[in-house]
Amino acid sequence: INIILKKKTAKGYTGSIRTTYIQSTYPTIAGGGNLTYNTNKLSIYGNINSADGANAALEQFTYFYPTQTLENTSNRRDYRKYLTDKIGLDYQITKKTEIGVSYSGASFRPNDNENIESKFYDIQHNLDSTIYTTGPTNEKIIQNTANVYFNTTLDSLGKKIEINADWLSYGDNRNRFYNN
């Protein structure tokens, strides 16, 4: 897929800020902003976004076995906290040639607290046993990407040469402990 975005042509500074509040079982607040500076040949841009909040999930399952039935109920609170950013610079060397560089970073903390109740019934549906499980998750995800590019248009039909160099760093550190 070749997605071609239009370039902003307004010269000078443009920017915006935004915020969102979501109320479900638990509240979530998010916000961000962007700023762009354009001249005839130079464009510098950046944006930042962040959110912090939680939501609730209830899952119920029933498993039927030949001599036993398991009813499983999971109450979970999913915490979502993230920060993303991007900065970049584009420079138009000639009318047909452009170079640029960009960096994007992200930090996510999707932590969960889960409480599970598992009830085991015999074939006559008499309660045999109950297991209570807690399963907190502590996770941290860090992602970094960088790009350097060179584009030049060869003819009036739109044929181009595009050279890109990309770098990606991704780290996911997750701990999950179950207590029964």
Residue frames relative to the residue before (quaternion, step in Angstrom):
aa qw qx qy qz dx dy dz
I 1.0000 0.0000 0.0000 0.0000 0.00 0.00 0.00
N 0.1502 -0.7845 0.5988 0.0585 3.56 -0.81 1.02
I 0.0458 -0.8082 0.5868 -0.0208 3.58 -0.14 1.30
I 0.0862 -0.7932 0.6026 0.0185 3.56 -0.67 1.10
L 0.1964 -0.7931 0.5708 0.0807 3.54 -0.57 1.20
K 0.4618 -0.6580 0.5142 0.2989 3.55 -1.11 0.67
K 0.4126 -0.6960 0.5359 0.2412 3.53 -1.09 0.76
K 0.4852 -0.6285 0.5130 0.3261 3.55 -1.14 0.63
T 0.2358 -0.8035 0.5349 0.1127 3.56 -0.87 0.94
A 0.5120 0.6438 -0.4307 0.3713 3.60 1.20 -0.24
K 0.3221 -0.7497 0.5488 0.1815 3.57 -0.87 0.97
G 0.6883 0.4432 -0.3544 0.4520 3.52 -1.13 0.68
Y 0.6991 -0.4588 0.3564 0.4167 3.53 -1.29 -0.46
T 0.0369 0.7401 -0.6714 -0.0091 3.54 -1.17 0.69
G 0.1206 0.8021 -0.5772 0.0944 3.55 -1.09 0.61
S 0.0726 -0.7766 0.6228 0.0621 3.51 -1.33 0.18
I 0.1487 -0.7410 0.6426 0.1259 3.52 -1.32 0.39
R 0.0538 -0.7987 0.5993 0.0075 3.55 -1.15 0.59
T 0.0301 -0.7731 0.6330 0.0276 3.53 -1.24 0.49
T 0.0986 -0.7840 0.6124 0.0242 3.54 -1.19 0.69
Y 0.0968 -0.7555 0.6447 0.0653 3.53 -1.10 0.77
I 0.0594 -0.7881 0.6127 -0.0027 3.57 -0.83 1.06
Q 0.0789 -0.7899 0.6074 0.0300 3.56 -0.84 0.99
S 0.0967 0.7246 -0.6779 0.0776 3.52 -0.75 1.12
T 0.7951 -0.0946 0.0827 0.5933 3.63 -0.66 -0.90
Y 0.7733 0.1058 -0.0401 0.6239 3.55 1.08 -0.84
P 0.4957 -0.6761 0.4455 0.3143 3.63 -1.06 0.57
T 0.0989 -0.7412 0.6591 0.0799 3.53 -1.35 0.47
I 0.0709 -0.7709 0.6316 0.0419 3.55 -1.02 0.86
A 0.0313 -0.7910 0.6106 -0.0239 3.55 -0.99 0.91
G 0.0682 0.7985 -0.5959 0.0517 3.54 -1.16 0.55
G 0.0867 0.7963 -0.5963 0.0531 3.50 -1.28 0.22
G 0.1063 -0.7846 0.6066 0.0716 3.48 -1.33 -0.01
N 0.1289 -0.7678 0.6182 0.1078 3.51 -1.33 0.25
L 0.0987 -0.7675 0.6326 0.0332 3.51 -1.26 0.57
T 0.0311 -0.7886 0.6136 -0.0257 3.56 -0.96 0.97
Y 0.0935 -0.7602 0.6405 0.0564 3.53 -1.13 0.77
N 0.0423 -0.8142 0.5784 -0.0272 3.58 -0.70 1.13
T 0.0547 -0.7232 0.6856 0.0621 3.52 -1.23 0.73
N 0.7617 -0.3333 0.2458 0.4983 3.60 -1.20 -0.28
K 0.8273 0.2021 -0.0738 0.5189 3.59 0.91 -0.89
L 0.7470 0.3941 -0.1903 0.5005 3.58 1.17 -0.50
S 0.0070 -0.7657 0.6432 0.0011 3.53 -1.08 0.82
I 0.0465 -0.7710 0.6351 -0.0092 3.56 -0.83 1.08
Y 0.0392 0.8233 -0.5615 0.0735 3.58 -0.76 0.98
G 0.0395 0.7844 -0.6185 0.0236 3.50 -1.28 0.45
N 0.0162 0.7828 -0.6219 -0.0147 3.54 -1.23 0.49
I 0.1100 -0.7672 0.6296 0.0545 3.52 -1.28 0.47
N 0.0303 -0.7865 0.6166 -0.0167 3.58 -1.05 0.83
S 0.0178 0.7978 -0.6014 0.0392 3.55 -1.08 0.73
A 0.0113 0.7758 -0.6309 -0.0061 3.55 -1.25 0.52
D 0.0172 -0.7665 0.6420 -0.0035 3.52 -1.25 0.60
G 0.4120 0.6995 -0.5066 0.2903 3.56 -0.73 1.04
A 0.2915 -0.7413 0.5784 0.1758 3.52 -1.32 -0.20
N 0.1000 -0.7537 0.6390 0.1171 3.52 -1.34 0.27
A 0.4091 -0.7084 0.5298 0.2239 3.55 -1.28 0.40
A 0.0813 -0.7794 0.6201 0.0369 3.52 -1.09 0.79
L 0.0928 -0.7670 0.6338 0.0380 3.55 -1.00 0.90
E 0.0076 -0.7936 0.6076 -0.0316 3.56 -0.72 1.10
Q 0.0298 -0.7870 0.6162 -0.0092 3.56 -0.95 0.92
F 0.0134 -0.7923 0.6082 -0.0464 3.54 -0.89 1.06
T 0.1053 -0.7460 0.6511 0.0923 3.53 -1.23 0.56
Y 0.1189 -0.7854 0.6071 0.0223 3.54 -0.82 1.11
F 0.1834 -0.7889 0.5817 0.0745 3.56 -0.81 1.03
Y 0.0655 -0.7741 0.6297 -0.0071 3.54 -0.76 1.15
P 0.6882 -0.4942 0.3101 0.4312 3.66 -1.15 0.35
T 0.8185 0.1866 -0.0961 0.5348 3.64 0.93 -0.76
Q 0.7759 0.2747 -0.1281 0.5533 3.59 1.23 0.07
T 0.1695 -0.7428 0.6361 0.1223 3.55 -1.27 0.52
L 0.1490 -0.7711 0.6151 0.0702 3.57 -1.04 0.87
E 0.0939 -0.7570 0.6454 0.0407 3.56 -0.88 1.04
N 0.0797 -0.8187 0.5678 -0.0319 3.51 -0.57 1.22
T 0.0180 -0.7842 0.6200 -0.0174 3.61 -0.82 1.04
S 0.0661 -0.7982 0.5988 -0.0066 3.55 -0.79 1.08
N 0.0936 -0.7512 0.6526 0.0305 3.55 -0.81 1.12
R 0.0028 0.8263 -0.5592 0.0678 3.55 -0.61 1.14
R 0.1448 -0.7338 0.6537 0.1155 3.53 -1.21 0.64
D 0.1598 -0.8043 0.5711 0.0369 3.55 -0.56 1.26
Y 0.1883 -0.7781 0.5937 0.0812 3.56 -0.62 1.19
R 0.0666 -0.7886 0.6113 0.0093 3.55 -0.93 0.92
K 0.1219 0.7600 -0.6253 0.1288 3.53 -0.70 1.15
Y 0.1595 0.7985 -0.5693 0.1134 3.58 -0.75 0.99
L 0.1168 -0.7386 0.6599 0.0732 3.49 -1.41 0.42
T 0.0180 0.7881 -0.6144 0.0330 3.59 -0.78 1.02
D 0.0009 0.7930 -0.6092 0.0015 3.55 -1.15 0.59
K 0.0369 -0.7711 0.6348 0.0312 3.54 -1.30 0.41
I 0.0063 0.7606 -0.6492 0.0008 3.53 -1.08 0.82
G 0.0750 0.8150 -0.5710 0.0647 3.55 -1.11 0.61
L 0.1706 -0.7510 0.6315 0.0897 3.47 -1.37 0.35
D 0.0563 -0.7666 0.6395 0.0137 3.57 -0.95 0.97
Y 0.0351 -0.7949 0.6058 0.0047 3.57 -0.99 0.85
Q 0.2697 -0.7613 0.5748 0.1313 3.56 -0.83 1.08
I 0.2884 -0.7848 0.5294 0.1438 3.57 -0.32 1.32
T 0.7598 -0.0294 0.0422 0.6481 3.57 0.96 -0.97
K 0.7255 -0.4094 0.3040 0.4622 3.58 -1.28 -0.03
K 0.7671 0.3545 -0.1751 0.5053 3.60 1.15 -0.64
T 0.7465 0.3804 -0.2026 0.5069 3.61 1.21 -0.21
E 0.0032 0.7985 -0.5988 0.0622 3.54 -0.91 1.01
I 0.1018 -0.7559 0.6424 0.0747 3.55 -1.21 0.64
G 0.0577 0.8149 -0.5754 0.0402 3.55 -1.18 0.40
V 0.1583 -0.7495 0.6360 0.0936 3.48 -1.39 0.29
S 0.0306 0.7970 -0.6028 0.0188 3.59 -1.09 0.69
Y 0.1382 -0.7539 0.6373 0.0797 3.53 -1.30 0.50
S 0.0404 -0.7698 0.6367 0.0199 3.57 -1.07 0.82
G 0.0396 -0.7915 0.6099 0.0072 3.54 -1.03 0.82
A 0.0166 -0.7930 0.6089 -0.0063 3.54 -1.17 0.58
S 0.0555 -0.7533 0.6549 0.0238 3.50 -1.18 0.76
F 0.0453 -0.8007 0.5968 -0.0247 3.57 -0.74 1.13
R 0.0650 -0.7711 0.6322 0.0389 3.56 -1.13 0.74
P 0.0556 0.8226 -0.5616 0.0690 3.61 0.24 1.25
N 0.0702 0.8252 -0.5525 0.0939 3.59 0.21 1.26
D 0.1463 -0.7968 0.5849 0.0397 3.55 -1.05 0.86
N 0.1355 -0.7242 0.6654 0.1204 3.53 -1.27 0.56
E 0.0268 -0.8219 0.5674 -0.0441 3.56 -0.54 1.20
N 0.0926 -0.7589 0.6438 0.0312 3.54 -1.05 0.92
I 0.0681 -0.8210 0.5661 -0.0278 3.55 -0.57 1.23
E 0.1002 -0.7582 0.6420 0.0540 3.54 -1.02 0.89
S 0.0650 -0.7979 0.5991 -0.0130 3.57 -0.67 1.19
K 0.0765 -0.7987 0.5968 0.0057 3.58 -0.61 1.18
F 0.1802 -0.7814 0.5940 0.0640 3.54 -0.88 1.09
Y 0.1046 -0.7929 0.6002 0.0127 3.56 -0.85 1.07
D 0.4455 -0.6662 0.5208 0.2941 3.56 -1.14 0.65
I 0.7655 -0.3988 0.2558 0.4353 3.55 -1.31 -0.03
Q 0.6776 0.4403 -0.2812 0.5176 3.63 1.21 -0.49
H 0.4770 -0.6944 0.3947 0.3668 3.59 1.34 0.14
N 0.3663 0.6713 -0.5354 0.3586 3.57 0.99 0.91
L 0.5053 -0.6605 0.4633 0.3063 3.56 -0.92 0.93
D 0.2160 -0.7900 0.5669 0.0888 3.55 -0.75 1.11
S 0.7803 -0.1871 0.1598 0.5749 3.59 0.85 -0.95
T 0.2025 -0.7453 0.6233 0.1226 3.50 -1.35 0.41
I 0.1114 -0.7675 0.6289 0.0553 3.54 -1.00 0.89
Y 0.1658 -0.7603 0.6230 0.0796 3.55 -0.93 0.99
T 0.0429 -0.8066 0.5887 -0.0309 3.56 -0.79 1.05
T 0.1142 -0.7346 0.6610 0.1023 3.54 -1.11 0.76
G 0.0412 -0.8173 0.5744 -0.0191 3.54 -0.99 0.84
P 0.0026 -0.8131 0.5821 -0.0088 3.60 0.22 1.17
T 0.1811 -0.7599 0.6168 0.0966 3.56 -1.10 0.80
N 0.0696 -0.7590 0.6467 0.0299 3.53 -1.00 0.90
E 0.0903 0.8192 -0.5512 0.1304 3.56 -0.42 1.22
K 0.0262 -0.7660 0.6418 0.0241 3.54 -1.19 0.64
I 0.0803 -0.7901 0.6077 -0.0049 3.55 -0.75 1.14
I 0.0503 -0.7764 0.6282 -0.0010 3.56 -0.87 1.01
Q 0.0033 0.7985 -0.6004 0.0433 3.55 -0.88 1.00
N 0.0083 -0.7823 0.6225 -0.0229 3.56 -0.97 0.92
T 0.0247 0.7806 -0.6243 0.0164 3.58 -1.01 0.81
A 0.0490 -0.7708 0.6345 0.0292 3.54 -1.17 0.66
N 0.0856 -0.7887 0.6086 0.0128 3.56 -1.16 0.70
V 0.0539 -0.7293 0.6809 0.0401 3.52 -1.18 0.79
Y 0.0155 0.8291 -0.5577 0.0359 3.58 -0.84 0.90
F 0.1250 -0.7324 0.6645 0.0802 3.50 -1.43 0.40
N 0.0027 0.7904 -0.6113 0.0403 3.61 -0.79 1.05
T 0.0761 0.7720 -0.6308 0.0209 3.55 -1.06 0.73
T 0.3535 -0.7172 0.5674 0.1966 3.56 -1.02 0.88
L 0.3322 -0.7919 0.4881 0.1560 3.58 -0.78 1.08
D 0.8212 0.0083 0.0386 0.5693 3.59 0.97 -0.78
S 0.6889 -0.4921 0.3453 0.4051 3.55 -1.32 0.06
L 0.5865 0.5732 -0.3702 0.4363 3.62 1.25 -0.19
G 0.5733 -0.6271 0.3638 0.3818 3.58 1.24 -0.14
K 0.3815 0.7054 -0.5102 0.3108 3.61 1.19 0.25
K 0.0876 -0.8216 0.5631 -0.0171 3.53 -0.93 1.01
I 0.2305 -0.6634 0.6758 0.2238 3.45 -1.44 0.20
E 0.0131 -0.7886 0.6141 -0.0290 3.54 -0.81 1.06
I 0.0549 -0.7725 0.6327 0.0009 3.55 -0.87 1.02
N 0.0052 -0.7976 0.6012 -0.0481 3.57 -0.78 1.10
A 0.0721 -0.7393 0.6662 0.0660 3.53 -1.18 0.68
D 0.0609 -0.8148 0.5763 -0.0172 3.56 -0.73 1.12
W 0.1039 -0.7571 0.6425 0.0562 3.53 -1.21 0.65
L 0.0396 -0.7990 0.5998 -0.0184 3.58 -0.97 0.90
S 0.0240 -0.7540 0.6564 0.0078 3.53 -1.08 0.85
Y 0.0280 0.8014 -0.5934 0.0696 3.57 -0.80 1.05
G 0.0351 0.7941 -0.6053 0.0425 3.56 -0.86 0.97
D 0.0444 -0.7827 0.6206 -0.0148 3.56 -0.95 0.96
N 0.0208 -0.7890 0.6129 -0.0368 3.55 -0.59 1.18
R 0.0661 0.8215 -0.5573 0.1010 3.59 -0.40 1.24
N 0.0485 -0.7580 0.6502 0.0179 3.51 -1.06 0.90
R 0.0638 0.7817 -0.6177 0.0575 3.56 -0.91 0.92
F 0.0573 -0.8060 0.5886 -0.0250 3.53 -0.64 1.17
Y 0.1872 -0.7721 0.5992 0.0987 3.57 -0.88 0.99
N 0.1011 -0.7651 0.6345 0.0421 3.54 -0.99 0.92
N 0.1090 -0.7967 0.5937 0.0313 3.60 -0.77 1.06
